[in-house]
Amino acid sequence: MNTATTGLAAGMALGFAGYFGGFWAFLLVLVLGAAGLIVGLVVQGDIDLRTRRQR
């Protein structure tokens, strides 16, 4: 799955949450999506938390 497809899926999920659930559902999906992105980047190895903790 490339970046454009991932962005499209995220935008559609946020759109559905905003339309059907209102602002708070939109905000919840946005926050949980960002947390999932960070966890995914850490697991993938793009973000190394050990170097950030040593500063």
N, C-alpha and C positions, 0 to 999 in steps of 0.2 A: 504494500500500500504506500503510495507516494505522499508527499507533503500536501499537494492540492486536494487529494481525496480525503485525507485526514482532516484538513481544514474545512472541507465541505461538510463532512459528517459532524464535526463539532458545531459548526454554524447551524446546521439543521436541528441538532439536539437542543441548542440554546433557543432557537426559534420556537420549537414545539413547547419547550418548558415555559417560555414567556407567553405564548399564546394561550395554552391550556391551563397553566398553573399560576400565572400572574408574576409579579415582580420577584417575590421571595423564592419561588421555584426557579426562576431564571438565575437569581443570585446563587442559590444552592448548587445548581448544575454547573455554573461557572466556577465556583470555588472548588467543588469536588473534581471537576475536569482539570483544573490547574494542579491540584494535589496529585492526581493520577499522572499527569504529564511529568511532574518532578520525580515521582517514584519511578516511572518508566525510564527516564533519562539516567537516573542513578543506577538502576538495574542494568541498563544497556552499557553503561560505562562512560557516557558523555559528560556526566557531572561526577567529580571525585570529591566526596565530602571530607576525606582525610586531609587533603591539601587546604581546604577552607578552614578546618578546625585548628591547624597549626599556626595560623597567623596571630 
